[in-house]
Structures are given as C-alpha cells and as structure tokens.
C-alpha cells in the first residue's frame, strides 16, 4: 500500500497563535509529527507538508526536507476544510505522475501518538472501507448526561432514552485528531463528511491530546515529560 503522509500546517491559529512552530519541551511542535511520519514511511510513500507558513518552510529546510508546493491562500483560511487540502495535494502528485492508495492525515497538534498506535491503524485498515480514524472513549454521553436546550429554554437529554446508570449506556467515541487513514478511491468519489464506511481504533486519553489552547499545551507537555522520565528510569 502506497501512502501519502500529509501534514497540514497552515499559518495562523486563533486558539494558540503560532502553535505549529512553538517549542514544546525541546523542539517545535510540528517536528514531533514529522519525525513520526519519517519513522514509518516506506519506499513508494511520500511525506507532504501542506503549508503557507514561511517559518514552517524554514524548519523543513533545516531538517533537509523538500516541501513540494506552497498551499494556496484560499486553502489556508479559517473556513478551508481538510478535504479540499487533501484533494489539492493528491492533484499535485497526480501532475507529477505519483499516485497513492491511501492518505494518512497527521495533524501537528497531536504530538503524543506512538508506534503502537500506528501499528494498530495499519493492522485495521482495509481497501473495503472509506477511512479508519483514531478515537478516544468519552465519559460524557448523549444517552445519559448530555443535554440540549429546547425552544422553551429547558434542558432535554440529547437522546430521549431512559438508561438508569452509566454502565448501561452504549459506549461513545470522539475523533481525537491524531490519525485519519483514508482510501484514495473514496476521496475521489465523495467528501469526508459523506464517508459511511468508517472504522475506529482507540487511543488512550494520555495520547489523545489535540492542542488548541494553552491548557491543551500544558497537558501535552506534562505527558511528554512523563514519557521522557519513564524512559530515563527504564
């Protein structure tokens, strides 16, 4: 299977400005994801950094990595979506006669993924599905303790069912933002929001941090330092 490892890193972030290039412990945040991709890519695979950020380009140059194109500004706005960014990258590679079976979208805001997570991802992938995505189990549950406000201003359960205990409710999952492995044939036929053959693999909470705020940053920093300390003790 030929994989396009795609790391989206546009300039500008309102939640945490400059987060992709901000130093997390000992290196810019984006490098954690770049190193993860380089460790796992095989012959025939490609690593693509889709960015319009000059500082990201400088970091890639310092690493000796070639960035094949600059992301168009219309694909780097707050309203731009991942699907359009993916299709733009695939079209570029088609123009230079390179094709792929799957796209692995790796957000630089998820620095805690590890080799076990990648192995689980690949093991579960099948050409018969649209996407396999990393998720985390969530404690809040629409069957039990999540509510929405009705037209009268009163809270109602999101799901109108009567489970009495948390143990009785179905498990629910949230995309954790770490890894999305997508079938290229599916991408060419429909947008990601129209995928209907999606399977999951579960990552633990301590590797499911998706950095968007300074609070997220501090949590990621805590887990990375804990990981480093455990390595020193081993």
C-alpha positions in Angstrom: 0.0 0.0 0.0 1.4 3.4 -1.1 0.6 6.1 1.5 0.7 9.8 1.2 1.6 11.1 4.7 0.0 14.5 4.7 0.8 17.0 7.5 -1.4 20.2 7.3 0.3 23.2 8.9 -1.3 26.4 7.8 -0.2 29.8 9.1 -2.4 31.3 11.7 -4.2 29.9 14.7 -6.7 31.8 16.8 -6.8 29.4 19.8 -3.0 29.3 20.2 -1.1 31.6 17.8 2.0 30.1 16.1 1.4 26.7 17.8 2.9 24.6 15.0 6.3 26.2 15.3 6.1 26.9 19.1 8.8 24.9 21.0 7.3 22.1 23.0 9.9 21.0 25.6 12.9 20.8 23.2 11.6 21.2 19.6 8.9 22.9 17.5 5.6 21.2 17.8 5.4 20.1 14.2 8.6 18.2 14.4 7.0 15.5 16.6 4.7 14.7 13.8 7.3 14.9 11.0 9.6 12.5 12.9 6.7 10.1 13.4 5.9 10.1 9.7 9.6 9.7 8.7 9.9 6.8 11.0 7.0 4.9 9.4 7.1 5.9 5.7 8.3 3.2 3.4 9.7 3.1 -0.2 7.0 4.5 -2.5 5.4 6.6 0.2 5.6 10.4 0.3 5.7 12.9 3.1 4.0 16.1 2.2 3.9 19.2 4.4 0.9 21.4 3.2 1.7 24.9 4.5 1.7 28.5 3.7 3.8 29.4 6.7 7.3 30.7 5.9 8.6 29.6 9.4 7.3 26.1 8.8 9.2 26.1 5.5 12.4 27.2 7.3 12.0 24.4 9.8 11.6 21.8 7.0 14.6 23.2 5.1 16.7 22.9 8.3 15.6 19.2 8.5 16.6 18.7 4.9 13.1 18.1 3.8 11.6 19.2 0.5 8.2 20.9 0.5 6.8 20.3 -2.9 4.3 23.3 -3.0 3.1 26.2 -1.1 -0.5 25.8 0.0 -2.8 28.4 -1.8 -4.1 31.1 0.5 -7.7 30.2 -0.3 -7.0 26.8 1.3 -5.4 28.4 4.4 -8.3 30.3 5.8 -10.4 29.6 8.9 -13.2 28.3 6.6 -11.0 26.0 4.5 -11.6 22.3 5.1 -9.3 19.3 5.3 -11.0 17.6 2.3 -10.0 20.4 -0.1 -6.5 20.4 1.3 -6.2 16.6 0.7 -7.6 16.8 -2.8 -5.2 19.7 -3.6 -2.2 17.5 -2.5 -3.4 14.5 -4.5 -3.9 16.6 -7.6 -0.4 17.9 -7.3 1.1 14.4 -7.1 -1.0 13.3 -10.0 0.5 16.1 -12.0 4.0 14.6 -11.4 2.8 11.1 -12.1 2.6 9.9 -8.5 -0.4 8.0 -7.1 -1.3 6.6 -3.8 -3.7 4.0 -2.3 -4.3 5.9 0.9 -3.8 9.3 2.6 -2.7 9.4 6.2 -3.6 12.8 7.6 -1.4 13.7 10.6 -2.3 16.9 12.4 0.8 18.5 14.0 -1.3 19.4 17.0 -1.3 15.7 18.1 2.3 15.0 19.3 1.6 12.1 21.5 0.8 9.3 19.1 3.3 6.4 19.2 4.4 3.3 17.3 1.7 1.1 18.8 -0.9 3.5 17.6 0.4 3.4 14.1 0.7 -0.4 14.0 -2.9 -0.7 15.2 -4.0 1.8 12.5 -2.3 -0.2 9.7 -3.5 -3.5 11.0 -7.1 -2.5 11.0 -7.1 -0.8 7.5 -8.9 -2.4 4.6 -9.4 -1.4 1.0 -13.1 -2.0 1.5 -13.5 0.9 3.9 -13.5 4.7 3.4 -11.5 5.6 6.5 -10.0 4.3 9.7 -9.7 7.0 12.4 -8.2 7.3 15.8 -10.7 7.9 18.6 -10.9 8.2 22.3 -13.7 6.9 24.6 -15.6 9.8 26.1 -17.1 10.0 29.6 -19.9 12.4 28.7 -22.6 10.5 26.9 -25.7 11.7 24.9 -27.6 8.7 26.2 -27.0 9.6 29.8 -25.6 13.0 30.8 -25.5 15.3 27.7 -28.3 17.8 27.2 -29.5 20.4 24.8 -31.8 23.4 25.3 -35.3 23.2 23.8 -37.4 26.0 22.4 -38.7 26.8 25.9 -35.2 27.2 27.3 -35.3 23.9 29.3 -32.7 21.2 29.1 -33.6 17.9 27.5 -31.5 14.8 27.0 -29.8 14.7 23.6 -31.1 11.1 23.2 -34.6 10.5 24.5 -33.9 7.2 26.2 -34.1 6.1 29.8 -30.8 4.4 30.9 -30.5 4.4 34.7 -26.7 4.0 35.1 -23.6 5.0 33.1 -22.7 1.3 32.9 -25.9 0.6 30.9 -25.4 3.1 28.1 -23.7 2.3 24.8 -20.0 3.5 24.5 -19.5 6.6 22.5 -16.3 7.9 20.9 -14.8 11.1 19.7 -12.3 11.6 16.9 -9.1 12.6 18.8 -7.5 14.4 15.9 -4.4 12.2 15.8 -4.6 10.0 12.7 -7.0 9.6 9.7 -6.1 6.9 7.2 -8.3 7.5 4.1 -8.9 5.4 1.0 -7.9 7.5 -2.1 -10.7 5.9 -4.2 -13.2 7.0 -1.6 -11.8 10.5 -1.5 -12.2 10.8 -5.3 -15.8 9.8 -5.1 -17.1 11.8 -2.1 -16.2 14.2 0.6 -15.1 13.0 4.0 -18.4 14.1 5.6 -20.1 11.6 3.3 -18.0 8.7 4.2 -20.2 5.9 5.6 -17.7 3.1 6.0 -15.6 4.4 8.9 -14.0 2.2 11.5 -12.1 3.2 14.6 -9.2 2.3 16.7 -9.0 3.5 20.2 -6.1 5.6 21.7 -5.9 6.2 25.4 -6.6 9.6 26.9 -2.9 10.3 27.6 -2.1 10.1 23.9 -5.3 11.8 22.7 -4.4 15.4 23.4 -5.2 17.7 20.5 -3.6 21.0 21.1 -5.8 24.0 20.5 -5.4 26.1 23.7 -2.7 26.8 26.2 -4.4 24.4 28.6 -4.1 21.6 25.9 -0.4 22.6 25.5 0.3 22.2 29.2 -1.4 18.8 29.3 0.7 17.6 26.3 3.8 19.0 27.9 3.0 17.1 31.1 2.6 13.8 29.3 5.7 14.2 27.2 7.8 15.0 30.2 6.3 12.0 32.0 7.2 9.8 29.0 10.8 11.1 29.0 11.2 10.5 32.7 9.9 6.9 32.3 12.5 6.3 29.6 15.3 7.5 31.8 14.2 5.2 34.6 13.9 2.2 32.3 
